[in-house]
Amino acid sequence: MRACRQTSTLSPLRTVRAFQSSARLRDATATAMPVRKPVGAFRGGMFGFLLGSTLAGAGTYYYILEEYKVSNELLTEDIYVSRDSIDELYERVAV
């Protein structure tokens, strides 16, 4: 096998990069950024989990409560219709 040799076609002056910065950027590092206290992954995750669970539970509770009210109204209406039909049947039999 023939050994592979890498040859650079660029001159040595082009491969060296110079670092340059403007005066504005050098002055920007003089002011310190305020230090933020990290919340922490565990506390943030736990808070998000509890908030999400509470909202989902509240939404489910109100959905089930609304379904219960609708079904209760339908059942009450059916009971009244049944009572009216039974009363009408008693009147026909009694005559």
PDB file of N, CA, C and O in Angstrom:
ATOM      1  N   MET A   1       0.834  -1.168   0.000  1.00  0.00           N
ATOM      2  CA  MET A   1       0.000   0.000   0.000  1.00  0.00           C
ATOM      3  C   MET A   1       0.881   1.235   0.000  1.00  0.00           C
ATOM      4  O   MET A   1       1.961   1.266   0.591  1.00  0.00           O
ATOM      5  N   ARG A   2       0.410   2.186  -0.643  1.00  0.00           N
ATOM      6  CA  ARG A   2       1.142   3.426  -0.726  1.00  0.00           C
ATOM      7  C   ARG A   2       0.697   4.347   0.407  1.00  0.00           C
ATOM      8  O   ARG A   2      -0.504   4.482   0.644  1.00  0.00           O
ATOM      9  N   ALA A   3       1.588   4.954   1.078  1.00  0.00           N
ATOM     10  CA  ALA A   3       1.270   5.861   2.183  1.00  0.00           C
ATOM     11  C   ALA A   3       0.659   7.141   1.625  1.00  0.00           C
ATOM     12  O   ALA A   3       1.136   7.700   0.637  1.00  0.00           O
ATOM     13  N   CYS A   4      -0.383   7.579   2.268  1.00  0.00           N
ATOM     14  CA  CYS A   4      -1.043   8.813   1.846  1.00  0.00           C
ATOM     15  C   CYS A   4      -0.348   9.984   2.510  1.00  0.00           C
ATOM     16  O   CYS A   4      -0.118   9.993   3.719  1.00  0.00           O
ATOM     17  N   ARG A   5      -0.023  10.958   1.703  1.00  0.00           N
ATOM     18  CA  ARG A   5       0.597  12.155   2.226  1.00  0.00           C
ATOM     19  C   ARG A   5      -0.312  13.326   1.958  1.00  0.00           C
ATOM     20  O   ARG A   5      -0.793  13.513   0.840  1.00  0.00           O
ATOM     21  N   GLN A   6      -0.547  14.117   2.991  1.00  0.00           N
ATOM     22  CA  GLN A   6      -1.391  15.288   2.803  1.00  0.00           C
ATOM     23  C   GLN A   6      -0.483  16.477   2.558  1.00  0.00           C
ATOM     24  O   GLN A   6       0.426  16.773   3.332  1.00  0.00           O
ATOM     25  N   THR A   7      -0.758  17.126   1.481  1.00  0.00           N
ATOM     26  CA  THR A   7       0.024  18.320   1.184  1.00  0.00           C
ATOM     27  C   THR A   7      -0.908  19.508   1.259  1.00  0.00           C
ATOM     28  O   THR A   7      -2.042  19.453   0.783  1.00  0.00           O
ATOM     29  N   SER A   8      -0.439  20.556   1.843  1.00  0.00           N
ATOM     30  CA  SER A   8      -1.236  21.762   1.976  1.00  0.00           C
ATOM     31  C   SER A   8      -0.969  22.661   0.787  1.00  0.00           C
ATOM     32  O   SER A   8       0.183  22.940   0.455  1.00  0.00           O
ATOM     33  N   THR A   9      -2.031  23.111   0.149  1.00  0.00           N
ATOM     34  CA  THR A   9      -1.891  24.008  -0.987  1.00  0.00           C
ATOM     35  C   THR A   9      -1.883  25.459  -0.532  1.00  0.00           C
ATOM     36  O   THR A   9      -1.583  26.353  -1.323  1.00  0.00           O
ATOM     37  N   LEU A  10      -2.213  25.708   0.750  1.00  0.00           N
ATOM     38  CA  LEU A  10      -2.230  27.063   1.272  1.00  0.00           C
ATOM     39  C   LEU A  10      -0.850  27.430   1.806  1.00  0.00           C
ATOM     40  O   LEU A  10      -0.109  26.588   2.314  1.00  0.00           O
ATOM     41  N   SER A  11      -0.543  28.670   1.679  1.00  0.00           N
ATOM     42  CA  SER A  11       0.752  29.115   2.197  1.00  0.00           C
ATOM     43  C   SER A  11       0.686  29.174   3.719  1.00  0.00           C
ATOM     44  O   SER A  11      -0.408  29.268   4.276  1.00  0.00           O
ATOM     45  N   PRO A  12       1.821  29.121   4.406  1.00  0.00           N
ATOM     46  CA  PRO A  12       1.832  29.144   5.868  1.00  0.00           C
ATOM     47  C   PRO A  12       1.260  30.442   6.420  1.00  0.00           C
ATOM     48  O   PRO A  12       0.747  30.442   7.540  1.00  0.00           O
ATOM     49  N   LEU A  13       1.325  31.545   5.687  1.00  0.00           N
ATOM     50  CA  LEU A  13       0.795  32.806   6.188  1.00  0.00           C
ATOM     51  C   LEU A  13      -0.740  32.793   6.201  1.00  0.00           C
ATOM     52  O   LEU A  13      -1.348  33.445   7.049  1.00  0.00           O
ATOM     53  N   ARG A  14      -1.359  32.080   5.298  1.00  0.00           N
ATOM     54  CA  ARG A  14      -2.821  32.028   5.241  1.00  0.00           C
ATOM     55  C   ARG A  14      -3.403  31.116   6.307  1.00  0.00           C
ATOM     56  O   ARG A  14      -4.547  31.319   6.712  1.00  0.00           O
ATOM     57  N   THR A  15      -2.682  30.148   6.766  1.00  0.00           N
ATOM     58  CA  THR A  15      -3.218  29.212   7.748  1.00  0.00           C
ATOM     59  C   THR A  15      -3.215  29.795   9.155  1.00  0.00           C
ATOM     60  O   THR A  15      -3.949  29.308  10.016  1.00  0.00           O
ATOM     61  N   VAL A  16      -2.422  30.808   9.408  1.00  0.00           N
ATOM     62  CA  VAL A  16      -2.386  31.430  10.728  1.00  0.00           C
ATOM     63  C   VAL A  16      -3.448  32.528  10.761  1.00  0.00           C
ATOM     64  O   VAL A  16      -3.475  33.403   9.896  1.00  0.00           O
ATOM     65  N   ARG A  17      -4.307  32.474  11.754  1.00  0.00           N
ATOM     66  CA  ARG A  17      -5.349  33.472  11.872  1.00  0.00           C
ATOM     67  C   ARG A  17      -4.993  34.427  12.998  1.00  0.00           C
ATOM     68  O   ARG A  17      -4.497  34.017  14.047  1.00  0.00           O
ATOM     69  N   ALA A  18      -5.248  35.672  12.770  1.00  0.00           N
ATOM     70  CA  ALA A  18      -4.977  36.675  13.791  1.00  0.00           C
ATOM     71  C   ALA A  18      -6.271  37.000  14.521  1.00  0.00           C
ATOM     72  O   ALA A  18      -7.342  37.021  13.914  1.00  0.00           O
ATOM     73  N   PHE A  19      -6.175  37.254  15.821  1.00  0.00           N
ATOM     74  CA  PHE A  19      -7.333  37.626  16.626  1.00  0.00           C
ATOM     75  C   PHE A  19      -7.415  39.139  16.691  1.00  0.00           C
ATOM     76  O   PHE A  19      -6.465  39.821  17.073  1.00  0.00           O
ATOM     77  N   GLN A  20      -8.573  39.641  16.309  1.00  0.00           N
ATOM     78  CA  GLN A  20      -8.767  41.081  16.364  1.00  0.00           C
ATOM     79  C   GLN A  20     -10.101  41.356  17.034  1.00  0.00           C
ATOM     80  O   GLN A  20     -11.047  40.581  16.896  1.00  0.00           O
ATOM     81  N   SER A  21     -10.171  42.456  17.754  1.00  0.00           N
ATOM     82  CA  SER A  21     -11.383  42.831  18.449  1.00  0.00           C
ATOM     83  C   SER A  21     -11.516  44.336  18.413  1.00  0.00           C
ATOM     84  O   SER A  21     -10.519  45.058  18.413  1.00  0.00           O
ATOM     85  N   SER A  22     -12.730  44.799  18.382  1.00  0.00           N
ATOM     86  CA  SER A  22     -12.946  46.236  18.365  1.00  0.00           C
ATOM     87  C   SER A  22     -12.902  46.767  19.798  1.00  0.00           C
ATOM     88  O   SER A  22     -12.967  46.003  20.761  1.00  0.00           O
ATOM     89  N   ALA A  23     -12.790  48.079  19.918  1.00  0.00           N
ATOM     90  CA  ALA A  23     -12.717  48.691  21.240  1.00  0.00           C
ATOM     91  C   ALA A  23     -14.021  48.507  21.999  1.00  0.00           C
ATOM     92  O   ALA A  23     -14.003  48.366  23.222  1.00  0.00           O
ATOM     93  N   ARG A  24     -15.144  48.504  21.308  1.00  0.00           N
ATOM     94  CA  ARG A  24     -16.445  48.341  21.953  1.00  0.00           C
ATOM     95  C   ARG A  24     -16.558  46.962  22.594  1.00  0.00           C
ATOM     96  O   ARG A  24     -17.057  46.836  23.712  1.00  0.00           O
ATOM     97  N   LEU A  25     -16.103  45.938  21.898  1.00  0.00           N
ATOM     98  CA  LEU A  25     -16.182  44.593  22.453  1.00  0.00           C
ATOM     99  C   LEU A  25     -15.254  44.433  23.646  1.00  0.00           C
ATOM    100  O   LEU A  25     -15.595  43.726  24.594  1.00  0.00           O
ATOM    101  N   ARG A  26     -14.095  45.066  23.624  1.00  0.00           N
ATOM    102  CA  ARG A  26     -13.183  44.973  24.765  1.00  0.00           C
ATOM    103  C   ARG A  26     -13.759  45.678  25.984  1.00  0.00           C
ATOM    104  O   ARG A  26     -13.541  45.229  27.109  1.00  0.00           O
ATOM    105  N   ASP A  27     -14.493  46.777  25.786  1.00  0.00           N
ATOM    106  CA  ASP A  27     -15.096  47.486  26.909  1.00  0.00           C
ATOM    107  C   ASP A  27     -16.313  46.750  27.456  1.00  0.00           C
ATOM    108  O   ASP A  27     -16.666  46.935  28.620  1.00  0.00           O
ATOM    109  N   ALA A  28     -16.960  45.920  26.643  1.00  0.00           N
ATOM    110  CA  ALA A  28     -18.156  45.202  27.086  1.00  0.00           C
ATOM    111  C   ALA A  28     -17.820  44.175  28.150  1.00  0.00           C
ATOM    112  O   ALA A  28     -18.668  43.857  28.984  1.00  0.00           O
ATOM    113  N   THR A  29     -16.624  43.658  28.143  1.00  0.00           N
ATOM    114  CA  THR A  29     -16.269  42.656  29.141  1.00  0.00           C
ATOM    115  C   THR A  29     -15.976  43.292  30.488  1.00  0.00           C
ATOM    116  O   THR A  29     -15.871  42.579  31.486  1.00  0.00           O
ATOM    117  N   ALA A  30     -15.840  44.612  30.548  1.00  0.00           N
ATOM    118  CA  ALA A  30     -15.543  45.269  31.810  1.00  0.00           C
ATOM    119  C   ALA A  30     -16.748  45.247  32.748  1.00  0.00           C
ATOM    120  O   ALA A  30     -16.567  45.205  33.965  1.00  0.00           O
ATOM    121  N   THR A  31     -17.971  45.273  32.221  1.00  0.00           N
ATOM    122  CA  THR A  31     -19.164  45.226  33.072  1.00  0.00           C
ATOM    123  C   THR A  31     -19.536  43.779  33.328  1.00  0.00           C
ATOM    124  O   THR A  31     -19.609  42.979  32.395  1.00  0.00           O
ATOM    125  N   ALA A  32     -19.764  43.446  34.551  1.00  0.00           N
ATOM    126  CA  ALA A  32     -20.093  42.068  34.918  1.00  0.00           C
ATOM    127  C   ALA A  32     -21.594  41.843  34.788  1.00  0.00           C
ATOM    128  O   ALA A  32     -22.394  42.729  35.087  1.00  0.00           O
ATOM    129  N   MET A  33     -21.953  40.681  34.351  1.00  0.00           N
ATOM    130  CA  MET A  33     -23.354  40.293  34.248  1.00  0.00           C
ATOM    131  C   MET A  33     -23.852  39.922  35.640  1.00  0.00           C
ATOM    132  O   MET A  33     -23.084  39.403  36.451  1.00  0.00           O
ATOM    133  N   PRO A  34     -25.122  40.178  35.929  1.00  0.00           N
ATOM    134  CA  PRO A  34     -25.641  39.793  37.245  1.00  0.00           C
ATOM    135  C   PRO A  34     -25.679  38.275  37.373  1.00  0.00           C
ATOM    136  O   PRO A  34     -25.999  37.566  36.419  1.00  0.00           O
ATOM    137  N   VAL A  35     -25.354  37.799  38.542  1.00  0.00           N
ATOM    138  CA  VAL A  35     -25.312  36.362  38.771  1.00  0.00           C
ATOM    139  C   VAL A  35     -26.725  35.876  39.068  1.00  0.00           C
ATOM    140  O   VAL A  35     -27.385  36.374  39.980  1.00  0.00           O
ATOM    141  N   ARG A  36     -27.172  34.912  38.300  1.00  0.00           N
ATOM    142  CA  ARG A  36     -28.505  34.336  38.513  1.00  0.00           C
ATOM    143  C   ARG A  36     -28.377  33.090  39.366  1.00  0.00           C
ATOM    144  O   ARG A  36     -27.508  32.247  39.142  1.00  0.00           O
ATOM    145  N   LYS A  37     -29.246  32.990  40.331  1.00  0.00           N
ATOM    146  CA  LYS A  37     -29.256  31.795  41.164  1.00  0.00           C
ATOM    147  C   LYS A  37     -30.033  30.710  40.425  1.00  0.00           C
ATOM    148  O   LYS A  37     -31.201  30.912  40.095  1.00  0.00           O
ATOM    149  N   PRO A  38     -29.417  29.581  40.162  1.00  0.00           N
ATOM    150  CA  PRO A  38     -30.137  28.545  39.411  1.00  0.00           C
ATOM    151  C   PRO A  38     -31.258  27.937  40.246  1.00  0.00           C
ATOM    152  O   PRO A  38     -31.118  27.723  41.451  1.00  0.00           O
ATOM    153  N   VAL A  39     -32.367  27.667  39.576  1.00  0.00           N
ATOM    154  CA  VAL A  39     -33.519  27.090  40.263  1.00  0.00           C
ATOM    155  C   VAL A  39     -33.261  25.625  40.567  1.00  0.00           C
ATOM    156  O   VAL A  39     -33.678  25.120  41.609  1.00  0.00           O
ATOM    157  N   GLY A  40     -32.602  24.966  39.697  1.00  0.00           N
ATOM    158  CA  GLY A  40     -32.333  23.547  39.888  1.00  0.00           C
ATOM    159  C   GLY A  40     -33.315  22.711  39.108  1.00  0.00           C
ATOM    160  O   GLY A  40     -34.502  23.027  39.034  1.00  0.00           O
ATOM    161  N   ALA A  41     -32.818  21.660  38.537  1.00  0.00           N
ATOM    162  CA  ALA A  41     -33.655  20.808  37.691  1.00  0.00           C
ATOM    163  C   ALA A  41     -34.716  20.088  38.507  1.00  0.00           C
ATOM    164  O   ALA A  41     -35.851  19.936  38.054  1.00  0.00           O
ATOM    165  N   PHE A  42     -34.361  19.648  39.695  1.00  0.00           N
ATOM    166  CA  PHE A  42     -35.330  18.890  40.489  1.00  0.00           C
ATOM    167  C   PHE A  42     -36.474  19.776  40.948  1.00  0.00           C
ATOM    168  O   PHE A  42     -37.639  19.399  40.818  1.00  0.00           O
ATOM    169  N   ARG A  43     -36.156  20.963  41.491  1.00  0.00           N
ATOM    170  CA  ARG A  43     -37.213  21.852  41.973  1.00  0.00           C
ATOM    171  C   ARG A  43     -38.066  22.361  40.820  1.00  0.00           C
ATOM    172  O   ARG A  43     -39.291  22.412  40.929  1.00  0.00           O
ATOM    173  N   GLY A  44     -37.427  22.736  39.718  1.00  0.00           N
ATOM    174  CA  GLY A  44     -38.188  23.214  38.564  1.00  0.00           C
ATOM    175  C   GLY A  44     -39.060  22.126  37.970  1.00  0.00           C
ATOM    176  O   GLY A  44     -40.207  22.380  37.603  1.00  0.00           O
ATOM    177  N   GLY A  45     -38.530  20.920  37.873  1.00  0.00           N
ATOM    178  CA  GLY A  45     -39.297  19.796  37.331  1.00  0.00           C
ATOM    179  C   GLY A  45     -40.447  19.409  38.245  1.00  0.00           C
ATOM    180  O   GLY A  45     -41.544  19.094  37.784  1.00  0.00           O
ATOM    181  N   MET A  46     -40.182  19.437  39.553  1.00  0.00           N
ATOM    182  CA  MET A  46     -41.227  19.087  40.508  1.00  0.00           C
ATOM    183  C   MET A  46     -42.347  20.129  40.492  1.00  0.00           C
ATOM    184  O   MET A  46     -43.526  19.781  40.542  1.00  0.00           O
ATOM    185  N   PHE A  47     -41.974  21.401  40.421  1.00  0.00           N
ATOM    186  CA  PHE A  47     -42.982  22.463  40.356  1.00  0.00           C
ATOM    187  C   PHE A  47     -43.809  22.335  39.086  1.00  0.00           C
ATOM    188  O   PHE A  47     -45.033  22.462  39.136  1.00  0.00           O
ATOM    189  N   GLY A  48     -43.174  22.087  37.957  1.00  0.00           N
ATOM    190  CA  GLY A  48     -43.901  21.924  36.700  1.00  0.00           C
ATOM    191  C   GLY A  48     -44.825  20.725  36.728  1.00  0.00           C
ATOM    192  O   GLY A  48     -45.950  20.784  36.233  1.00  0.00           O
ATOM    193  N   PHE A  49     -44.341  19.629  37.315  1.00  0.00           N
ATOM    194  CA  PHE A  49     -45.166  18.425  37.412  1.00  0.00           C
ATOM    195  C   PHE A  49     -46.392  18.676  38.276  1.00  0.00           C
ATOM    196  O   PHE A  49     -47.504  18.303  37.901  1.00  0.00           O
ATOM    197  N   LEU A  50     -46.195  19.309  39.436  1.00  0.00           N
ATOM    198  CA  LEU A  50     -47.324  19.571  40.324  1.00  0.00           C
ATOM    199  C   LEU A  50     -48.310  20.558  39.705  1.00  0.00           C
ATOM    200  O   LEU A  50     -49.523  20.394  39.834  1.00  0.00           O
ATOM    201  N   LEU A  51     -47.790  21.578  39.037  1.00  0.00           N
ATOM    202  CA  LEU A  51     -48.671  22.536  38.382  1.00  0.00           C
ATOM    203  C   LEU A  51     -49.478  21.863  37.271  1.00  0.00           C
ATOM    204  O   LEU A  51     -50.686  22.071  37.165  1.00  0.00           O
ATOM    205  N   GLY A  52     -48.818  21.066  36.454  1.00  0.00           N
ATOM    206  CA  GLY A  52     -49.515  20.366  35.372  1.00  0.00           C
ATOM    207  C   GLY A  52     -50.542  19.377  35.890  1.00  0.00           C
ATOM    208  O   GLY A  52     -51.642  19.274  35.348  1.00  0.00           O
ATOM    209  N   SER A  53     -50.183  18.646  36.943  1.00  0.00           N
ATOM    210  CA  SER A  53     -51.124  17.675  37.520  1.00  0.00           C
ATOM    211  C   SER A  53     -52.336  18.372  38.114  1.00  0.00           C
ATOM    212  O   SER A  53     -53.462  17.897  37.973  1.00  0.00           O
ATOM    213  N   THR A  54     -52.107  19.494  38.777  1.00  0.00           N
ATOM    214  CA  THR A  54     -53.213  20.233  39.373  1.00  0.00           C
ATOM    215  C   THR A  54     -54.154  20.762  38.296  1.00  0.00           C
ATOM    216  O   THR A  54     -55.373  20.649  38.420  1.00  0.00           O
ATOM    217  N   LEU A  55     -53.586  21.337  37.241  1.00  0.00           N
ATOM    218  CA  LEU A  55     -54.429  21.858  36.157  1.00  0.00           C
ATOM    219  C   LEU A  55     -55.191  20.738  35.453  1.00  0.00           C
ATOM    220  O   LEU A  55     -56.367  20.894  35.125  1.00  0.00           O
ATOM    221  N   ALA A  56     -54.520  19.609  35.223  1.00  0.00           N
ATOM    222  CA  ALA A  56     -55.202  18.485  34.567  1.00  0.00           C
ATOM    223  C   ALA A  56     -56.303  17.932  35.468  1.00  0.00           C
ATOM    224  O   ALA A  56     -57.383  17.595  34.983  1.00  0.00           O
ATOM    225  N   GLY A  57     -56.043  17.833  36.779  1.00  0.00           N
ATOM    226  CA  GLY A  57     -57.050  17.343  37.716  1.00  0.00           C
ATOM    227  C   GLY A  57     -58.246  18.273  37.790  1.00  0.00           C
ATOM    228  O   GLY A  57     -59.389  17.818  37.823  1.00  0.00           O
ATOM    229  N   ALA A  58     -57.985  19.584  37.818  1.00  0.00           N
ATOM    230  CA  ALA A  58     -59.087  20.545  37.873  1.00  0.00           C
ATOM    231  C   ALA A  58     -59.923  20.489  36.596  1.00  0.00           C
ATOM    232  O   ALA A  58     -61.152  20.543  36.649  1.00  0.00           O
ATOM    233  N   GLY A  59     -59.258  20.383  35.461  1.00  0.00           N
ATOM    234  CA  GLY A  59     -59.990  20.279  34.201  1.00  0.00           C
ATOM    235  C   GLY A  59     -60.834  19.021  34.136  1.00  0.00           C
ATOM    236  O   GLY A  59     -61.975  19.059  33.674  1.00  0.00           O
ATOM    237  N   THR A  60     -60.283  17.911  34.594  1.00  0.00           N
ATOM    238  CA  THR A  60     -61.020  16.648  34.611  1.00  0.00           C
ATOM    239  C   THR A  60     -62.205  16.726  35.562  1.00  0.00           C
ATOM    240  O   THR A  60     -63.293  16.245  35.246  1.00  0.00           O
ATOM    241  N   TYR A  61     -61.995  17.334  36.731  1.00  0.00           N
ATOM    242  CA  TYR A  61     -63.072  17.464  37.714  1.00  0.00           C
ATOM    243  C   TYR A  61     -64.242  18.251  37.139  1.00  0.00           C
ATOM    244  O   TYR A  61     -65.391  17.830  37.269  1.00  0.00           O
ATOM    245  N   TYR A  62     -63.966  19.386  36.506  1.00  0.00           N
ATOM    246  CA  TYR A  62     -65.054  20.198  35.956  1.00  0.00           C
ATOM    247  C   TYR A  62     -65.717  19.525  34.760  1.00  0.00           C
ATOM    248  O   TYR A  62     -66.915  19.701  34.537  1.00  0.00           O
ATOM    249  N   TYR A  63     -64.958  18.763  33.995  1.00  0.00           N
ATOM    250  CA  TYR A  63     -65.553  18.023  32.877  1.00  0.00           C
ATOM    251  C   TYR A  63     -66.513  16.953  33.402  1.00  0.00           C
ATOM    252  O   TYR A  63     -67.632  16.814  32.909  1.00  0.00           O
ATOM    253  N   ILE A  64     -66.061  16.197  34.413  1.00  0.00           N
ATOM    254  CA  ILE A  64     -66.910  15.146  34.978  1.00  0.00           C
ATOM    255  C   ILE A  64     -68.126  15.758  35.665  1.00  0.00           C
ATOM    256  O   ILE A  64     -69.222  15.204  35.578  1.00  0.00           O
ATOM    257  N   LEU A  65     -67.957  16.883  36.343  1.00  0.00           N
ATOM    258  CA  LEU A  65     -69.075  17.551  36.998  1.00  0.00           C
ATOM    259  C   LEU A  65     -70.128  17.993  35.980  1.00  0.00           C
ATOM    260  O   LEU A  65     -71.328  17.850  36.217  1.00  0.00           O
ATOM    261  N   GLU A  66     -69.673  18.531  34.850  1.00  0.00           N
ATOM    262  CA  GLU A  66     -70.613  18.951  33.799  1.00  0.00           C
ATOM    263  C   GLU A  66     -71.336  17.747  33.194  1.00  0.00           C
ATOM    264  O   GLU A  66     -72.537  17.810  32.934  1.00  0.00           O
ATOM    265  N   GLU A  67     -70.607  16.652  32.970  1.00  0.00           N
ATOM    266  CA  GLU A  67     -71.239  15.435  32.442  1.00  0.00           C
ATOM    267  C   GLU A  67     -72.260  14.884  33.434  1.00  0.00           C
ATOM    268  O   GLU A  67     -73.319  14.404  33.032  1.00  0.00           O
ATOM    269  N   TYR A  68     -71.947  14.950  34.733  1.00  0.00           N
ATOM    270  CA  TYR A  68     -72.878  14.481  35.757  1.00  0.00           C
ATOM    271  C   TYR A  68     -74.152  15.313  35.751  1.00  0.00           C
ATOM    272  O   TYR A  68     -75.251  14.771  35.861  1.00  0.00           O
ATOM    273  N   LYS A  69     -74.008  16.617  35.624  1.00  0.00           N
ATOM    274  CA  LYS A  69     -75.195  17.487  35.605  1.00  0.00           C
ATOM    275  C   LYS A  69     -76.073  17.179  34.404  1.00  0.00           C
ATOM    276  O   LYS A  69     -77.295  17.110  34.532  1.00  0.00           O
ATOM    277  N   VAL A  70     -75.463  16.994  33.239  1.00  0.00           N
ATOM    278  CA  VAL A  70     -76.241  16.704  32.020  1.00  0.00           C
ATOM    279  C   VAL A  70     -76.953  15.365  32.155  1.00  0.00           C
ATOM    280  O   VAL A  70     -78.137  15.259  31.837  1.00  0.00           O
ATOM    281  N   SER A  71     -76.238  14.337  32.628  1.00  0.00           N
ATOM    282  CA  SER A  71     -76.871  13.024  32.757  1.00  0.00           C
ATOM    283  C   SER A  71     -77.960  13.030  33.827  1.00  0.00           C
ATOM    284  O   SER A  71     -78.974  12.346  33.688  1.00  0.00           O
ATOM    285  N   ASN A  72     -77.752  13.800  34.891  1.00  0.00           N
ATOM    286  CA  ASN A  72     -78.767  13.890  35.945  1.00  0.00           C
ATOM    287  C   ASN A  72     -80.027  14.572  35.421  1.00  0.00           C
ATOM    288  O   ASN A  72     -81.137  14.148  35.741  1.00  0.00           O
ATOM    289  N   GLU A  73     -79.867  15.626  34.620  1.00  0.00           N
ATOM    290  CA  GLU A  73     -81.034  16.296  34.032  1.00  0.00           C
ATOM    291  C   GLU A  73     -81.793  15.369  33.089  1.00  0.00           C
ATOM    292  O   GLU A  73     -83.024  15.352  33.091  1.00  0.00           O
ATOM    293  N   LEU A  74     -81.055  14.590  32.275  1.00  0.00           N
ATOM    294  CA  LEU A  74     -81.719  13.650  31.365  1.00  0.00           C
ATOM    295  C   LEU A  74     -82.462  12.572  32.136  1.00  0.00           C
ATOM    296  O   LEU A  74     -83.575  12.198  31.768  1.00  0.00           O
ATOM    297  N   LEU A  75     -81.855  12.074  33.196  1.00  0.00           N
ATOM    298  CA  LEU A  75     -82.504  11.037  33.997  1.00  0.00           C
ATOM    299  C   LEU A  75     -83.748  11.581  34.683  1.00  0.00           C
ATOM    300  O   LEU A  75     -84.774  10.903  34.734  1.00  0.00           O
ATOM    301  N   THR A  76     -83.667  12.792  35.209  1.00  0.00           N
ATOM    302  CA  THR A  76     -84.829  13.411  35.853  1.00  0.00           C
ATOM    303  C   THR A  76     -85.954  13.617  34.848  1.00  0.00           C
ATOM    304  O   THR A  76     -87.123  13.395  35.166  1.00  0.00           O
ATOM    305  N   GLU A  77     -85.609  14.036  33.654  1.00  0.00           N
ATOM    306  CA  GLU A  77     -86.619  14.222  32.606  1.00  0.00           C
ATOM    307  C   GLU A  77     -87.276  12.895  32.243  1.00  0.00           C
ATOM    308  O   GLU A  77     -88.492  12.834  32.060  1.00  0.00           O
ATOM    309  N   ASP A  78     -86.477  11.832  32.138  1.00  0.00           N
ATOM    310  CA  ASP A  78     -87.035  10.511  31.835  1.00  0.00           C
ATOM    311  C   ASP A  78     -87.952  10.023  32.953  1.00  0.00           C
ATOM    312  O   ASP A  78     -88.971   9.386  32.688  1.00  0.00           O
ATOM    313  N   ILE A  79     -87.596  10.317  34.194  1.00  0.00           N
ATOM    314  CA  ILE A  79     -88.447   9.904  35.319  1.00  0.00           C
ATOM    315  C   ILE A  79     -89.785  10.620  35.254  1.00  0.00           C
ATOM    316  O   ILE A  79     -90.827  10.001  35.472  1.00  0.00           O
ATOM    317  N   TYR A  80     -89.775  11.917  34.957  1.00  0.00           N
ATOM    318  CA  TYR A  80     -91.031  12.665  34.840  1.00  0.00           C
ATOM    319  C   TYR A  80     -91.887  12.149  33.688  1.00  0.00           C
ATOM    320  O   TYR A  80     -93.107  12.052  33.820  1.00  0.00           O
ATOM    321  N   VAL A  81     -91.262  11.819  32.565  1.00  0.00           N
ATOM    322  CA  VAL A  81     -92.010  11.278  31.423  1.00  0.00           C
ATOM    323  C   VAL A  81     -92.607   9.926  31.790  1.00  0.00           C
ATOM    324  O   VAL A  81     -93.753   9.638  31.446  1.00  0.00           O
ATOM    325  N   SER A  82     -91.833   9.094  32.491  1.00  0.00           N
ATOM    326  CA  SER A  82     -92.358   7.779  32.904  1.00  0.00           C
ATOM    327  C   SER A  82     -93.508   7.940  33.874  1.00  0.00           C
ATOM    328  O   SER A  82     -94.505   7.225  33.773  1.00  0.00           O
ATOM    329  N   ARG A  83     -93.388   8.873  34.820  1.00  0.00           N
ATOM    330  CA  ARG A  83     -94.467   9.082  35.780  1.00  0.00           C
ATOM    331  C   ARG A  83     -95.738   9.566  35.081  1.00  0.00           C
ATOM    332  O   ARG A  83     -96.839   9.131  35.418  1.00  0.00           O
ATOM    333  N   ASP A  84     -95.584  10.459  34.114  1.00  0.00           N
ATOM    334  CA  ASP A  84     -96.755  10.947  33.370  1.00  0.00           C
ATOM    335  C   ASP A  84     -97.422   9.824  32.584  1.00  0.00           C
ATOM    336  O   ASP A  84     -98.649   9.749  32.526  1.00  0.00           O
ATOM    337  N   SER A  85     -96.618   8.949  31.978  1.00  0.00           N
ATOM    338  CA  SER A  85     -97.199   7.852  31.206  1.00  0.00           C
ATOM    339  C   SER A  85     -97.873   6.826  32.120  1.00  0.00           C
ATOM    340  O   SER A  85     -98.885   6.236  31.741  1.00  0.00           O
ATOM    341  N   ILE A  86     -97.325   6.609  33.316  1.00  0.00           N
ATOM    342  CA  ILE A  86     -97.957   5.684  34.263  1.00  0.00           C
ATOM    343  C   ILE A  86     -99.275   6.274  34.770  1.00  0.00           C
ATOM    344  O   ILE A  86    -100.265   5.554  34.905  1.00  0.00           O
ATOM    345  N   ASP A  87     -99.293   7.580  35.052  1.00  0.00           N
ATOM    346  CA  ASP A  87    -100.531   8.234  35.479  1.00  0.00           C
ATOM    347  C   ASP A  87    -101.601   8.138  34.384  1.00  0.00           C
ATOM    348  O   ASP A  87    -102.779   7.917  34.665  1.00  0.00           O
ATOM    349  N   GLU A  88    -101.169   8.306  33.152  1.00  0.00           N
ATOM    350  CA  GLU A  88    -102.111   8.209  32.035  1.00  0.00           C
ATOM    351  C   GLU A  88    -102.633   6.778  31.889  1.00  0.00           C
ATOM    352  O   GLU A  88    -103.799   6.574  31.553  1.00  0.00           O
ATOM    353  N   LEU A  89    -101.779   5.799  32.138  1.00  0.00           N
ATOM    354  CA  LEU A  89    -102.197   4.397  32.061  1.00  0.00           C
ATOM    355  C   LEU A  89    -103.192   4.090  33.169  1.00  0.00           C
ATOM    356  O   LEU A  89    -104.180   3.396  32.926  1.00  0.00           O
ATOM    357  N   TYR A  90    -102.958   4.589  34.383  1.00  0.00           N
ATOM    358  CA  TYR A  90    -103.918   4.384  35.482  1.00  0.00           C
ATOM    359  C   TYR A  90    -105.284   4.985  35.158  1.00  0.00           C
ATOM    360  O   TYR A  90    -106.317   4.391  35.467  1.00  0.00           O
ATOM    361  N   GLU A  91    -105.285   6.148  34.543  1.00  0.00           N
ATOM    362  CA  GLU A  91    -106.556   6.783  34.187  1.00  0.00           C
ATOM    363  C   GLU A  91    -107.318   5.959  33.166  1.00  0.00           C
ATOM    364  O   GLU A  91    -108.543   5.863  33.254  1.00  0.00           O
ATOM    365  N   ARG A  92    -106.630   5.360  32.198  1.00  0.00           N
ATOM    366  CA  ARG A  92    -107.312   4.555  31.175  1.00  0.00           C
ATOM    367  C   ARG A  92    -107.827   3.238  31.753  1.00  0.00           C
ATOM    368  O   ARG A  92    -108.893   2.757  31.366  1.00  0.00           O
ATOM    369  N   VAL A  93    -107.067   2.662  32.675  1.00  0.00           N
ATOM    370  CA  VAL A  93    -107.498   1.387  33.258  1.00  0.00           C
ATOM    371  C   VAL A  93    -108.668   1.608  34.204  1.00  0.00           C
ATOM    372  O   VAL A  93    -109.571   0.774  34.275  1.00  0.00           O
ATOM    373  N   ALA A  94    -108.663   2.706  34.922  1.00  0.00           N
ATOM    374  CA  ALA A  94    -109.708   2.979  35.904  1.00  0.00           C
ATOM    375  C   ALA A  94    -111.042   3.274  35.233  1.00  0.00           C
ATOM    376  O   ALA A  94    -112.079   3.083  35.868  1.00  0.00           O
ATOM    377  N   VAL A  95    -111.070   3.719  34.010  1.00  0.00           N
ATOM    378  CA  VAL A  95    -112.322   4.078  33.352  1.00  0.00           C
ATOM    379  C   VAL A  95    -113.076   2.902  32.903  1.00  0.00           C
ATOM    380  O   VAL A  95    -114.156   3.043  32.329  1.00  0.00           O
TER     381      VAL A  95
END
